Amino acid sequence: MEGVLFWVFGALAVAGTLVVILSRNPVNSAIGLLFCFFTTACLYVLLDAQFVAVIQVLIYAGAIMVLFLFTIMLLNLETDIKKEVTSPGTRILGISIGSGILFEIALLLWHYRITPFLGTYTPEKLSLTGNIQAIGRSIFRDYILPFEILSVLLIIGIIGAVVLAKRD
Amino acid sequence: MAGLNHYLLLSAIMFSMGVVGFFLRRNVIVILMCVELMLNASNLALAAFAQFSNTIDGKVIIFFVIGIAAAELATGLSIVICLFRNRETVFVDEMNLMKQ
């Protein structure tokens, strides 16, 4: 069952990504991005990362999509569909770089079976103590300095956004 | 049953599609969306590694990536608004004032 769900959600995520990069209208791209974030949240649930899935829906599909849609509607873009795509030279360059990256990773995965070093957080232990508890303990014990730095970074981001977008 | 390699391949597909979109589009808002797609794909790889190696660190690092993505996007979109106010365009190859 889990394997079937992986293929379904994987196909849907790739479809959402295709909508983002191929649709000529920025609003349709934003809706495709929203769809892609939702299916990624479903994949997180399959990976036993329920709290990450909730955060994904709240922050990515909620806050970040609101930012995108507000900006698109605030700018009142002219709907000149023909101007949305770059010149053929840049297009060929981009497609070759993208398929090159994909080819390299696929080659690596095909020839080299990754056997990770196994840690102590087995699924049984996580279901006993709870995913959120373990993540919270890890954030506030092992990752407390990056956490504080991230909060400073977010404040700087907010101040920067206000200063830049202010009409003077 | 989907293994680690399946998730990593899916993540690689989404990442490379983000790269292609980055080069394919001229609208700077859609280019920022493609950057978000790439970050999202790397998050998926982190979650897969965390799950299949019985660790929790990958799932914690996803929070930091999401926070950095939010900060980057707030600043980036306000720069876009600023540019649109001054230049009346959102297409990247028309933002070439520094070249002239």
Interface residues (C-beta under 8 A of the other chain):
Chain A: E2 G3 F6 W7 G10 A13 V14 T17 L18 V20 I21 P26 S29 A30 L33 C36 F37 T40 L43 Y44 L46 L47 D48 A49 F51 V52 I55 Q56 I59 Y60 A63 I64 L67 F68 T71 I72 L74 L75 L77 K83 E84 V85 T86 T90 R91 L93 G94 I95 I97 G98 S99 I101 L102 I105 A106 L109 R113 I114 P116 F117 L118 G119 T120 Y121 T122 P123 L126 N131 A134 I135 S138 I139 D142 Y143 P146 F147 L150 L153 L154 I156 G157 I158 G160 A161 V162 L164 A165 R167
Chain B: M1 A2 L4 N5 H6 Y7 L8 L9 L10 A12 I13 M14 F15 S16 M17 G18 V19 V20 G21 F22 F23 L24 R25 R26 N27 I29 V30 L32 M33 C34 E36 L37 N40 N43 L44 A47 A48 F49 A50 Q51 F52 S53 N54 T55 I56 D57 K59 V60 I62 F63 F64 I66 G67 I68 A69 A70 A71 E72 L73 A74 T75 L77 S78 I79 V80 I81 C82 F84 R85 V90 F91 D93
